[in-house]
Amino acid sequence: MQIDVLSTDEIFSAKKFCLKQIQMIAFKEEYEALSKGEKISFKSSIRSLNPVWDLRNRLIRVTGRIELSYEDRGIPFKGRAEKSKEDKGKKNKKKNKDFS
């Protein structure tokens, strides 16, 4: 008895095929719109996930909510290092007032 082993390319192709079939059924309108380069409906359940079309794999990809939360509101993201420099000056001023 001989057992054939699937290659990584065969596994990837099977996974991509399954994902494509699921997306075409579960998100039919979104799949059709994005594949044509159109925007999806405002009523779509996946709109808040910022779906984009992956042209190479012909699949819907989502970029997530964290990215959207800062970009859509126009709130600049402050890294920890930037914030700590500003806060140090404010903390030192408060300490000096307490000891006066």
Buried (B, 14 or more C-beta within 10 A) or exposed (E): EEEEEEEEEEEEEEEBEEBBEEBBEEBEEBBEBBBEEEEBEEEBEBEEBBBEBEEEEBBBEEEEEEEEEEEEEEEEEEEEEEEEEEEEEEEEEEEEEEEE
